[in-house]
């Protein structure tokens, strides 16, 4: 059985400091790459901030000329690849749509539901998650090496990536914005109980919280506790109860209201 990563925050904070030292040069280079890619991409930069966004800063101040680093890197890379004819922008849109709407957390929910109704499958899932998940037809890039950790009445697991946003795409789709934020990545390790409370999940003092630091090599998935009163539900009905947040560990699975 794997054990939680030790010293995750120290490793992650050091990486943040190192990246900060390179920020100005890197942004200049990426901005140049974006400009060189062609004017066709320029209109899309306004999408970095929605038109109805509520600004909380002084409009008399200087505005940022380019989007944030992650958005800039993505746009620069996309622009260069499209300009060189290596990728098609429409094809990229299809990939993003697939992970956001067709895959999403539904695959992971099916894995969880199967584990709840099939004890033998649950054992395989906890001992060799990659192979067990593949039994249901899920796997591939960003999910080559999976580990599933089980919540119990005495243990609650929380998933984070302290260095970037490593995430099990084949079973959860694309990571949500909050998962990639610096605040979540740091605070989930330093004070996980407070983070969970902000998500609306307050654990009893006697419940141990284990934080698992995902990496490029290993991606984690939480097996939530099956909620009480669901003994008569089918596997499909159980899967419908499982949310993405429960499989990351920031919430619990709750039964559907009576009559729903």
C-alpha positions as CSV (number, residue, x, y, z in Angstrom):
1,X,0.0,0.0,0.0
2,X,1.6,3.4,-0.9
3,X,2.3,6.0,1.7
4,X,1.7,9.8,1.4
5,X,4.5,11.9,0.0
6,X,6.7,13.5,2.7
7,X,8.0,17.1,2.5
8,X,5.7,17.8,-0.5
9,X,5.2,21.5,0.4
10,X,8.9,22.1,0.8
11,X,9.6,20.6,-2.6
12,X,6.7,22.6,-4.2
13,X,7.6,25.9,-2.6
14,X,11.2,25.6,-3.8
15,X,10.0,25.1,-7.3
16,X,7.8,28.2,-7.1
17,X,10.8,30.3,-6.1
18,X,12.9,29.0,-8.9
19,X,10.2,29.6,-11.5
20,X,9.7,33.1,-10.2
21,X,13.3,34.1,-10.8
22,X,12.7,33.3,-14.5
23,X,9.4,35.0,-14.9
24,X,10.3,38.2,-16.8
25,X,12.6,36.5,-19.3
26,X,10.2,33.7,-20.0
27,X,7.2,36.0,-20.5
28,X,9.2,38.1,-22.9
29,X,10.2,35.1,-24.9
30,X,6.6,33.7,-25.0
31,X,5.2,37.1,-25.9
32,X,7.6,37.2,-28.8
33,X,6.6,33.7,-29.9
34,X,3.0,34.7,-29.8
35,X,3.5,37.8,-31.8
36,X,5.6,36.0,-34.4
37,X,2.9,33.3,-34.8
38,X,0.6,35.8,-36.7
39,X,-2.1,38.3,-36.2
40,X,-4.8,35.6,-36.5
41,X,-4.3,34.7,-32.9
42,X,-4.4,38.2,-31.5
43,X,-8.2,38.5,-31.1
44,X,-8.4,35.4,-29.0
45,X,-6.2,37.0,-26.3
46,X,-9.2,39.1,-25.1
47,X,-10.8,35.8,-24.0
48,X,-8.3,35.5,-21.1
49,X,-10.6,37.9,-19.2
50,X,-14.4,37.7,-19.7
51,X,-16.1,40.9,-20.8
52,X,-18.4,40.8,-17.7
53,X,-15.5,40.3,-15.3
54,X,-15.8,42.4,-12.1
55,X,-12.5,44.3,-11.7
56,X,-11.5,45.1,-8.1
57,X,-8.5,47.3,-9.0
58,X,-8.1,50.9,-10.0
59,X,-8.8,51.4,-13.7
60,X,-6.4,54.3,-13.7
61,X,-3.5,51.9,-13.2
62,X,-1.5,50.1,-15.8
63,X,-3.2,47.0,-17.3
64,X,-1.3,43.8,-18.1
65,X,-0.5,43.7,-21.8
66,X,-0.4,39.9,-22.0
67,X,-2.4,37.1,-20.3
68,X,-1.1,35.2,-17.3
69,X,1.9,32.8,-17.8
70,X,-0.2,29.5,-18.2
71,X,-2.5,31.2,-20.8
72,X,0.4,32.8,-22.6
73,X,2.3,29.5,-22.8
74,X,-0.7,27.7,-24.1
75,X,-1.5,30.4,-26.7
76,X,2.1,30.7,-27.8
77,X,2.6,27.0,-28.2
78,X,-0.7,26.6,-30.1
79,X,0.1,29.5,-32.3
80,X,3.5,28.2,-33.3
81,X,2.2,24.7,-34.0
82,X,-0.7,26.0,-36.1
83,X,1.5,28.4,-38.0
84,X,3.9,25.6,-38.9
85,X,1.0,23.4,-40.0
86,X,1.7,20.7,-37.4
87,X,-1.7,20.9,-35.8
88,X,-5.2,22.0,-36.7
89,X,-6.9,24.4,-34.3
90,X,-10.3,22.7,-34.9
91,X,-8.7,19.4,-33.9
92,X,-7.5,20.9,-30.7
93,X,-11.0,22.2,-29.9
94,X,-12.3,18.6,-30.4
95,X,-9.7,17.3,-27.9
96,X,-10.6,19.9,-25.3
97,X,-14.3,19.3,-25.8
98,X,-13.8,15.5,-25.4
99,X,-12.1,15.8,-22.0
100,X,-14.5,18.5,-20.7
101,X,-17.8,17.1,-21.8
102,X,-17.5,13.6,-23.1
103,X,-15.0,12.1,-20.6
104,X,-15.0,14.4,-17.6
105,X,-15.5,12.6,-14.3
106,X,-18.1,10.2,-15.7
107,X,-15.4,7.5,-16.3
108,X,-14.1,7.8,-12.7
109,X,-17.7,7.6,-11.4
110,X,-18.1,4.3,-13.2
111,X,-14.9,3.0,-11.6
112,X,-16.1,4.0,-8.2
113,X,-19.6,2.5,-8.6
114,X,-18.1,-0.8,-9.8
115,X,-15.9,-0.9,-6.7
116,X,-18.9,-0.4,-4.5
117,X,-20.9,-3.2,-6.0
118,X,-18.1,-5.7,-6.7
119,X,-15.8,-6.5,-3.8
120,X,-13.4,-8.5,-6.0
121,X,-13.0,-5.5,-8.3
122,X,-12.5,-3.2,-5.4
123,X,-9.5,-5.4,-4.2
124,X,-8.0,-5.3,-7.7
125,X,-8.5,-1.5,-7.8
126,X,-6.7,-0.9,-4.6
127,X,-3.9,-3.3,-5.4
128,X,-3.3,-2.4,-9.0
129,X,-5.4,0.6,-10.0
130,X,-4.0,1.0,-13.5
131,X,-5.0,-2.5,-14.5
132,X,-8.4,-2.4,-12.8
133,X,-9.3,0.9,-14.4
134,X,-8.2,-0.5,-17.8
135,X,-10.7,-3.4,-17.3
136,X,-13.4,-0.8,-17.8
137,X,-11.7,0.6,-20.9
138,X,-10.1,3.6,-19.4
139,X,-6.5,4.6,-19.5
140,X,-3.8,6.2,-21.6
141,X,-2.0,9.5,-21.4
142,X,-2.1,11.2,-18.0
143,X,-3.3,7.9,-16.5
144,X,-0.5,5.5,-17.2
145,X,0.3,4.9,-13.5
146,X,-2.7,5.2,-11.2
147,X,-3.1,4.7,-7.5
148,X,-6.5,4.6,-5.8
149,X,-6.8,5.5,-2.1
150,X,-9.8,4.6,-0.1
151,X,-11.8,6.8,2.3
152,X,-13.0,5.1,5.5
153,X,-14.8,6.4,8.6
154,X,-11.4,7.0,10.1
155,X,-9.3,8.2,7.1
156,X,-10.0,10.9,4.6
157,X,-7.8,11.3,1.5
158,X,-7.1,14.5,-0.4
159,X,-5.4,14.8,-3.8
160,X,-3.1,17.7,-4.8
161,X,-0.2,18.4,-7.2
162,X,2.1,20.8,-5.4
163,X,4.4,21.4,-8.4
164,X,1.8,22.0,-11.2
165,X,-1.5,20.3,-12.0
166,X,-0.9,16.6,-12.5
167,X,-4.3,15.0,-12.8
168,X,-5.8,11.7,-13.9
169,X,-7.4,12.8,-17.2
170,X,-8.7,9.4,-18.4
171,X,-11.0,9.2,-15.3
172,X,-11.6,12.8,-14.3
173,X,-11.2,14.8,-17.5
174,X,-9.5,18.2,-17.3
175,X,-8.5,19.6,-13.9
176,X,-10.7,22.4,-12.5
177,X,-9.3,25.9,-12.1
178,X,-9.1,25.7,-8.3
179,X,-7.0,22.5,-8.5
180,X,-4.4,24.3,-10.5
181,X,-4.3,27.4,-8.3
182,X,-1.2,28.2,-6.2
183,X,-3.4,28.7,-3.1
184,X,-4.9,25.1,-3.3
185,X,-1.6,23.5,-4.1
186,X,0.2,25.1,-1.1
187,X,-2.6,25.1,1.5
188,X,-3.9,21.6,0.8
189,X,-0.5,20.4,2.2
190,X,-0.1,23.0,5.0
191,X,-3.6,23.0,6.4
192,X,-5.9,20.5,4.6
193,X,-8.6,20.6,7.2
194,X,-9.2,24.3,6.6
195,X,-9.2,23.8,2.8
196,X,-11.8,21.0,3.2
197,X,-13.9,23.2,5.4
198,X,-13.9,25.9,2.7
199,X,-15.3,23.3,0.3
200,X,-18.0,22.6,2.8
201,X,-16.5,19.5,4.3
202,X,-15.8,19.6,8.0
203,X,-14.2,16.4,9.4
204,X,-14.4,15.1,12.9
205,X,-11.1,15.6,14.9
206,X,-10.6,11.8,15.1
207,X,-10.5,11.5,11.3
208,X,-7.0,11.3,9.9
209,X,-6.4,13.4,6.7
210,X,-3.9,12.0,4.2
211,X,-2.7,14.3,1.5
212,X,-1.4,12.6,-1.7
213,X,1.0,14.6,-4.0
214,X,0.4,13.7,-7.6
215,X,3.4,13.7,-10.0
216,X,4.1,13.2,-13.7
217,X,4.7,9.5,-12.9
218,X,1.8,8.7,-10.5
219,X,-1.8,10.0,-10.5
220,X,-4.2,9.4,-7.6
221,X,-7.9,8.8,-7.4
222,X,-10.0,8.8,-4.2
223,X,-12.4,5.9,-3.6
224,X,-15.1,7.7,-1.6
225,X,-17.2,6.0,1.1
226,X,-20.4,4.6,-0.3
227,X,-23.3,6.7,1.3
228,X,-25.7,5.0,3.5
229,X,-29.2,4.1,2.2
230,X,-28.0,3.2,-1.3
231,X,-28.1,-0.6,-1.0
232,X,-30.9,-0.9,-3.6
233,X,-29.4,1.3,-6.2
234,X,-28.0,-0.1,-9.4
235,X,-24.4,0.4,-10.5
236,X,-25.6,3.1,-12.9
237,X,-27.6,4.9,-10.3
238,X,-24.6,4.8,-7.9
239,X,-22.3,6.2,-10.6
240,X,-24.7,9.2,-11.0
241,X,-24.1,10.1,-7.4
242,X,-20.3,10.3,-7.7
243,X,-18.9,13.8,-8.3
244,X,-15.5,14.9,-9.5
245,X,-14.9,16.7,-6.2
246,X,-15.5,13.5,-4.2
247,X,-12.9,11.6,-6.3
248,X,-10.4,14.4,-5.6
249,X,-11.3,14.3,-1.9
250,X,-12.8,17.8,-1.3
251,X,-16.3,16.5,-0.8
252,X,-18.2,13.3,0.2
253,X,-20.7,11.4,-1.9
254,X,-24.2,12.0,-0.7
255,X,-27.4,10.0,-1.6
256,X,-29.9,11.7,-3.9
257,X,-32.9,13.2,-2.2
258,X,-35.9,11.0,-1.9
259,X,-38.0,11.2,-5.0
260,X,-35.2,12.7,-7.1
